[in-house]
């Protein structure tokens, strides 16, 4: 007697990612942020800074935080000051909060979520009329380096306490 072997279908395409939605966040539990859990929500949304979440239904899959500046920061202190200056300048140029989007933390709550949120934010920034660059303010870790290089960024510079990667905004 021939035994029937059931067919098992394994979804390796991460179809949930195709249905995910990028949403601006005003509040989030930051204790799971592996990069900068010490930054309070008030800091993350002050001076035009943004937090985005990638949702699938009601489930949060990943989070990314970034700020607008006109220069590439080398430290968190510089990011704070440069985003404050860009925000204050934007008061005089309605809606133009700096030309550079600086991602300073990203974390995933589901496998593949970190990569997808970077891709979604990258797409959103490419479509922006005033942003000219997307860079990171990343920790000096091999994990951060591998993550950004694997996702298409190029190393811009290594600093004393951080490293900056840049994602191309070419419209090609």
Secondary structure, 3 states (H helix, E strand, C coil): CCCCCCCCCCCCCCHHHHCCEEEEECCCCHHHCCCCCCCCHHHHCHHHCEEEEEEECCEEEEEEEEEEECCCCCCHHHHHHHHHHHHHHHCCCCCCCCCEEEEEEEEECCCCHHHHHHHHHHHHHHCCCCCCEEEECEECCHHHHHHHHHCCCEEEEECCCEEEEEECCCCC
